Amino acid sequence: MGTQFFLRIGRSIQTPAIPTLISSVRTLHATLFISLASAGMMFSSASQAESNTISNVAGDEIIIFSDDTFKPAMRDLGTKPETGKELQSQKPSRGGRLADSFELNIKDNKTSLSGDTSTATTDTTSPQHDDLWQRIKNGYAMPDSTSALTTKHEEWYSSRPDYVQRMVERSQRYLFHIVEEVEKRGMPTEIALLPMIESAYNPKAYSKSSASGIWQFIPSTGKHFGLKQNWWVDNRRNITMATDAALTYLQKLHAMFGAWDLALAAYNAGEGTVGRAIERNRKLGLPTDYESLNLSDETKNYVPKLQAVKNLMTDPSNYGLKIPTIANTPYFAKVSAPARIDTHLVAKLAEINHEEFLALNPSYDRPLINSDRENLELLLPIMAAQTFRTNLANYEKPLVNWQTYQAKRGESMDKIANKFGMNLAQLRDVNDLSAQAKMKKSTTILVPKSDANDDAPLTVIEDQEVEKEAPQKQTITHKVKKGEVMQSIAKYYGVSVKQILAANALRNGKLKTGQVLNIDVTDAKDNASANKSASKSKIIDKKQTYIVKRGDTLHSIADKFDVAVADLKRWNKKSSSHITPGAKLIIQ
């Protein structure tokens, strides 16, 4: 029933604009909005950072895999680029928190429109729109929710200022683009806040039902809207493509149900679920509005949660929060790139860090982009776009330092790693392979190019720089992550603590986060050979139980015990990455 219901609204329907309403809305906003007051803005601090597990639209817990310490570059509120031109006179910022921002204190600026309309537009050339939040507020067009559940969510967010801070800081990369697309379609600008309750604006957010990206598309819905998903790319995480798909879907739902709260409920629970709830009430002679329907608790809370976020962003001072301003200018620009190119090389040519590249292009999971599209488009910070074009035009070295290799069934992973001068752990990481000793089936994997030039750039994999193998030995560098100890690093690379101490002229095993260690991979190979006979004669199967703590993910637990995520799932008979605090996991 739900599928047939969906097919009937399969064509895109645009809601017509209403010029007279737009004019009246502008006039009304002009009289109600007060001036912006400047003040330095920082969020209220919290004693501890919040967990990286939240709930998405389906009630799933979302596991945040990306590092929250990566912050967008500072924005210049006084510079607005001309259409179609890049800012070439300034060097791009290299990350960091927002600095000289001012506090937004907008009072009494919530305006409810009679009826339900999808038309909301603003004059973005006006000086009052230097701040993107003001532009969003001027485009509100959804009736305010009257649900008592809104208060609960206001309290939840306002009691977690650090969580809200991270969410807003992440959003400033994407928010301008989403507002632009929402306004082009004549949709209420509240829609631009929806990823805050879907994913906290984290493009790497992943739920137990395999929903992914800031809009949380499950695989099947993503495919229906043309979001390609394979080993190389997952366009559910593509910022521009996923936004286009989400807005198209929401427009169809609004045309189907005639009200934005019902459209949002259907985005959360499915159009079939909402359609059947409406039909049940209709047969019983009951009202068929959103708050009268018999829906799941998660769907009942969905619209109130969006209302709570809207209230917080509109009047943050009412909730003890200070929200940084976001410049009403594009954060990123599209650039054309070769169909095959290393991701680290793109970042190098754009003169940005790799984390910033991944934040804007989160659909690429591999160190090599291998696209079948002739005109590959990447997103880069707007002031880095022309830098990339110029550097790419003058770059004469290989664009790719990776190649595909057809691994045979039963082939030793250790031999594959040695053949291509890789560390075994790196081979597994790049290709998402479990800790198995041999290939279970014929598989295409990524390995370094054997004919890479001596002066080729370093290939960095998760903070590890892999240098080209020297004639007699290979040394790699490892950047110490938070929580790592000398013993776990030695185990990871198959060397002893003494060897690491000697290679780095260290007196003891004390480490600092960010410290760089030299690891002699030749020693690792020697150790593997020396222990080979012992491992054959005596195999010990050790098991231990780990109790999941608040904030844990399968990836963080796998890192802690130096095992693969795939093995964790296999040992615990799990088909998804969903875990809950207090659960017990078997570690072998």
N, C-alpha and C positions, 0 to 999 in steps of 0.2 A: 504493500500500500504506500509506504513511504517513498519507495523508488519511483512508482508511477506518478505520485504527487510531485516529485522533483522534476521528472521529465517534462511535465506540462509547463514548467516555468524555465525551461532550458535556454531560452533566448534572452539576451541582455535587454533590459528595459530601462531607459533613462527617464527620470522624473522631470517633467517640464519645469522651466524656471517661471517664477511669478514676479515680473518686474516691479509691480506696485508694492508687493510685500517686501522686496529687498529694500526699496526706497524707505518704507516705513520703519524697517528694522534699523537701517543706518541712522535715521533721525532719532529713533528712540535711544539707541546706544550713545549717540553724540550727547544727549542731554543727561544720561545717567552716569557715564563713566567720568571719574575724577582723574586728575593729573597723576603722573607717576612720580614718586619721590625717590631720589637716589640715596643709596646706602650700601655699604659693603655687605656682601651676602656670603654667609657660610651656613651650613646646616647645624642644628643642635647636635652635640655629640652624644653618643650612647656608650655605655660601659663596655659592651661587647658587640661585635658584628653579628648580624642576624644570619640564620641558617640559609644555605643556598637552595633550600627545598621549598617550593611554593606550589599552589594549585592552579591548574589551567582551567579552561572552560568546561572540560568534561569531568572536572573533579579529580583529575589525575595529579599526582605529585610531580612537579617539574624538577628535574635534576639539572642544575646549572654547572656545566663543565668548564666554561671559560673563566679566566682569571679576572676577578673583580678589581684587581689593582691597576688594570690598564684604563687610563682615563683619556677622553678626547682632548684635542688641542684647545688652547685658549682661543676665544673668538674676539674679534675686534668689532665692537658695536658701532664704531664710527665709519666703517668702510663697507660700501655696498657695491658689488661688481656690476658692470654694465652687462646687458644681455649678450650672451654669446662670446664674451671676452673673459680671459683668465687674468687673475691678479699675478703679474710677473715681477712686480717691484719689491715684493716682500718674500722673505724666506719663510717656509711653513714652520709652525710651532712643532716641537717634538714631544708633544704629550704634556701631561700635568693637569692639575685641577683648574677650574675657573678661578680667575683672580679678581680683577677689579670689576665686580658685578654689583648691581644695585637691587635693593629689595623691592618687591612688588607688593604694594598694599592697595588693592582695589576693593573698595567698599560698596555694598549695595549695587552690584553690577550684574546680578542674575536677573535675566528677563525671560519670563515664560511667554511663549507665543500661543495664542488661541489656535486650537486645531493642531494637526500634525503635518509638518511639511519637511521636505528634504532639501529645500533651497536655502543655502547659507553662503553669502559671499561678502568679501570685504575689499576695500580699496587699499592694496598693499603698498601703494606709493606714498601714502600719507605718513608724515613724521611720527604720528602716534603709534605706528607699527614697527618701530625700531626693535621692539621686543616681540618675539614670536608668541609669547603667552598672551599678549594683548590681542594679537590677531586671532588666536584660537578663541578667546573669550567673546570677541565680537561676532564670531560665526556660530555661537551656540544656537541650536534650533530645535532641540528635543525638549519636550515638557519635563519638568523636574519630577523625579520619582517621589511618591509620597510614602513609600514603604518604611516601616519602622526599622527594617533591617539595615538601612543606610547608616544609622548611628553606630551600630556594631562595627561596621567596616571603617568608619571614620576613626573610631577609637583604635582599631587594629593598626592602621597605617600611622596615625599620629604618635603612637607609642613606640614606633620603630623608625626614628629619624634617619638612622644610618642606612636602613633598607631603602627608604624613599630617596635618600641622597644618591645611592648607587643607581637606582632606577632612572632618576632624572639625568644623571651624568651620562648614562648610556644612551638615553633617548635623544640627546642633542645632536648625535650624528645623523639621525634618521628623521627627526620630527618635521623639519622644514619640508622635506620631500613629500612626506605623507600628507601634511596640510595642503600643499600645492595640489596633490592628486585628489584629495577630498573635495576641495573647492572647485576643481575643474568639472567634477561630476555633480556639483550642486548638492552635496551631502552635508549634514550637520558636522561641525568641526569637533564635536564630542567623539566622533569616530576615531580621530587621531590619538585619543587617550586609551583606546581599547587595548593596544598591546601592553599597557601597564598592568592590566588584570589578566592578560593572557600569558605573558612571559616575563614581566618586569622589564620589557624592552631588551631582553637578552637573546640574540640571534642563535645562540647555541643551546637554548633551553630545550629540554627533551622530556617527554612525559612517558608514563608507563604504557600508554596506548600507542606509543611511537609517534606522537605529535611532535613537530619540530618547527623551529623558527619563531620570529616575533609574533606571527599570526597563528601559530600552532596548528598547522595542517597535518592531518593524519595522511599516511601514504596514499590511500585510495582517493581521497578528496583532492590531494595535491596533483595526482595524475589526471584526474578529471578536468582540472583547470590548467593543464599543460605544464606542470612543474616537474621537470625531468629529475629522476632519481636513479643514480647508478653508483658504481664503485668510485668514479672520478668526481662526481658532483651531486649535490642535493639542493635543487633550486627552491625547495620549501624554505631554505635559509637565505635565498637571494633576496636582498632588500627590495629592489624595484619590482621584480617579477612577482614575488609573494604579495606585495602590497597591491599590485594591480589585480591579482586573483582574488584577494580578500575583499576588496572594494566591489568587484564585480559580483561576487557571491552575496554580499550584503545588500547590494542594490536589487538583486533578484528576490531576495527574501522580503525586502521592504515592499516591492511591487506585489508580492504574493499575499502578504498579510496586512498591508495597509497601515502599519504603525511601526515605529522604530523599536519600541520595547519588545514587540513580538518578533521582529526581525532578529534582534539580538538574542532572544531566547532560542530561536531556531538555529542561530549560528552556534550556540552553546550545545543544544540538545539534539539538533536535527529537525529539518522541516516536517518530517513525518510525525515525530513525537508531538510537536506543537500543533500540527494540523489535527491529530486525533484528539488532543486535549480540548481544542476548540469545538470539535464536533460533539464530544461528550457533553459539554456544557450547553451547547445549542439544543441538543435533544432533551436535556433536563430543564430547559427554560431558564438557564443561569446566564449571567453576564459572561462575555467571551474576551474581556480585556486581560492583559498580562497578569495582574495581581489576583484575578478571580480564577485562573486556571489551576488545575491540579498537576503541578510539575514537581520534579525532583528538587531536593533541597538546594543542590548546586545551581540549578537553573533559576530557582526562586531568588537566590542570592546574587545572580549575575548582574542584573540591571542595578540593584541597590549598590553593588560594589563599584560599578562604573560611576554611579551618582556620587559615591563617597570620594572617589578619585577626582571627579570634576569639582566637588566642593573644596577639596584640599588645594587643588591647583588654582582655584579662583580666589580664595581667601586663606592663604597659608598661615597668616598671623593668627587667625582664629583658632588654629590647632597647634600653636607653638612651633610652627615650622617656618623656615626661610628658604624659598625656592630661588635658585640662581636664574638670572635672565638668560635667554637664548636669543642670539642675534637672528633677526628676520632676514637672513641671507642664506644661500645654499651652502651646505657643509661640504658636499662632494660634487664631483663632475665625472661624467663618463669619458673614458678614453678607449681608443681602439688598441688592441694588443695582438701579438702573434698567437696563433691557435695553440702552440706548444711553447711554454716558457716556465721556468722555475719561479715559484712564488717569492722566494727570497730575493731573486734577481729583480723582480718587479718592484719590491720594496726598496732595494738598493738604488735602482734607477730613478725612483720617485723621491728618494732621499727622505724616506719615512721609516719608522721601525716596522718590523714584521707583524707585530701585534695590531698596529693600526690598519695595516693592509687586510688582515684577517677579519677585523671588526667590520670593515666595509664590504668584504667579499667572503662572508662566512660559509658560502656554499662549497668552497674548495677544501677538501679534507686531506689532500695529498700535497707533498712538496712540489709536485709537477702538475701544471694545468695542461690537460690534454683534451682540447675541445674539438668537436666535429663541426663547429661553426666557423665559416670563413671570416666573418667580422665579429671577433670576440670583443665584448665590452666589459671593462672592469671599472670599478668605482675607486676614485682616489680623492683625498682632500683637495678642495678646489685650488689651493695655492700650490699643490704638488703636481697637478695635472700637466701643466706645460713643462715643468722640470722633467717629468717622465718622458714626454714626447721628444724633448731635446736630447736627453741622455740616450734614449733608445736609438734615435737616428744616428748618433755618433758611436754607438757600441758595436765593436767588431769581434767580440769574443763569442763563444757558443752561448746560445740562449737556454740550453738544456744540459744539465749534468746528470740526468737520470735516463734510464732505458727500461723497457719491459723485458722480462725474462720468463720463459716458459718452464716453470719448475715441474719436474716429473714426479709421479707418485712414488713414494718410498725414498726420494732423494733426501739426503741429510741436510737439515737446515744449517748446521754448523759448517758443512762443506760449501754451501751456497754463500754464506757470509764470508768465509775465507777466500773464496774464488773472486769475489768482487771487493775485497778489502774493507768489509764492513764488520762492525761489532754485531754479535748475534742479537743482542737486545734491540739494537737500532733496526735491524732487518724486521724484527717482529713488530716494532712500533710503527714503522712506515706502512707496513702492509696489514696491520690488524691481525696478526697471526697469534695463535695460542702458543703455550710453552711446550708444544709437542717437539719431539726430537727429529721426526721425519715428516715429510709432506704426506698427508693422508690421501690426497688426490692431485691430479695435474692441475696446476694453478698458475695464472699469469701474475707475476709480482713485479714490484719496482726495485731496481738495483742501480748503483752508480754506473755511469758510463765508463767502460774500460778504456776508452780512447780520450778521456777528458784531458785537456791541456794542463800543463804544470801550473800555469798562471790563472787557471779557472777559479772563480770565486768560491769561498767556503760554502758548503751546504750545511745549513743549521737545522737540526731536528730536535724540537723541544729543548732549547737552550744548550744543546750539545753541538759543538762545531767539529765536523769531521774533516780533517786535513787529508790531502792526497797522500797515499801510502809511499813512504820513503823506500829506497832499495832494500834496506835490511830490517827496519822496524817501523811501526806506525804508532804515533802518539795522538790521542784525541784529548779534547778539553771538556770538562764537565763543570757546569755552573751549579753550585749548591743551592738546592731549593729549601724552603722552610720546612723544618722537621727532619731533614735528612741527617744521618750520622755516618761516620766513617765506615762502620761495618756494613751497612746496607749498600753503600756505594761500591765497596770492594766486592760484595757478593754480586751486585748487578753486572759488573764488568768481568767477573771471574778472576780477580786478582786478590792479593793479600793486602791487609792494612799496612804491613811493613813496606810493601812495594810502593804504595801510594805515598807513604811518609817519605821514603827515600827519593821518589821522583819529584817531590815538591819541597824537599829540604825542611820538613816539618818535624818538630820535637814531640808533638803529641797529636792526638786525634780530634782536638777541639776544632769545630767548624763554625763559620759564620754564613748566614744567608747571603747569597750573591758571590761568595768566594769561588774562584776558578781553580780547578785542580787539573793537573796533567795526568793522564792515564796511559801507561804503556801497554798497548793492545798486544804486542808481541809476548809480553809476560802472560797475558790472559790465554793466548794460544798454547804456550808452553805448559801452563797449569792444566789446561784441558787435556793435553796429551798425557801428562804425568798421571792424571787421575782417571784416565780412560779405563785402564784395566781394573782399577779398584771399583769403579762404578758398575762394571760388568759383573764382578763377582759378588757384589753386595748391594742390593737395592733396598733402601729403607723407605717405607711408606709412612710418613709422619702426618698426623692430622691434628688440627687444633680448632677450637671454636672461638669465633670473634663476635662480640655483641655490638650491633650497629649503634653508633652514637648520633646525636642530633648534628646534622650538617654533613654526615658521611655520604659519599656516593660510591658506586662500585669502582669507579676509576681511582678515587682517593684511597680506597681500601686496597685495591690491586697494587697501587704504587707503594703503599705502606709495607706490604708483605712480598713485594717483588715478584708478583705473579701477573698473568694476563687476565683481562676482564672476561675473555671467552672461557677461560678455565674456571673462574669464579662461578660463572653461570652454569657451567657443566657440572661442577661439584655439588652445586646447590639446586640443580634441576630448575633453573630459572630461564624463562624465555624472554624476559624483559630486564631493563636496568632498574626497575622500581624496587626500592628498599625502604623500610620504615624503622625508626629508632626503636631499639629493644629487640629487634629480630636477631636470630643467631645464624651466622654463616660458617660453613666448614671451610677451613683453609688447609690445603695439602702441600 
